[in-house]
Amino acid sequence: MEKVRQEGNNAFKFCKANFTFRVDPLITAGYSPGQAAARLAHEGTLSISHESIYLHLLKDKAAGGELYKSLRCSKQRKKR
């Protein structure tokens, strides 16, 4: 199976539906963003980086969402 990379204005852009239906359930199930990205790439459904997933989680948190609470390691930051 050969994949063709699109460039320029025709490049594939991620929409919220891709995150909602593919990434969010994996994060809620306990996957780390790196594991979720690897699983989606292995399945061939979505090619995404773990950094994009982290950005999605930060945007969700800023919008009042609670998806960030499903991350594996949510340590408290120390105030100095």
C-alpha positions, 0 to 999 in steps of 0.5 A, a space after each residue: 500500500 503506497 501513500 501519497 503525500 499532499 502538499 500545499 493548500 490541498 494538505 490534509 487538515 485535522 478536524 475536531 471530528 477526527 479527534 473526537 471519534 478516534 483519539 478521545 476514546 483512546 485517551 479515556 481508555 488509558 492510552 498515553 498520547 504516544 501510544 494512541 498515535 502509534 495505535 492509530 498509525 498501526 491501524 491505518 486510520 489516522 496518522 498523527 503525532 503525539 504532540 498534536 494530541 497533547 495540543 488537543 488536550 490543552 485546547 480541551 482543558 482551556 475550553 473547560 473539558 476534562 479529557 486531560 484528567 485521563 492522562 496517565 501521569 498528572 503530577 502536581 507542579 511545584 510552586 517555587 
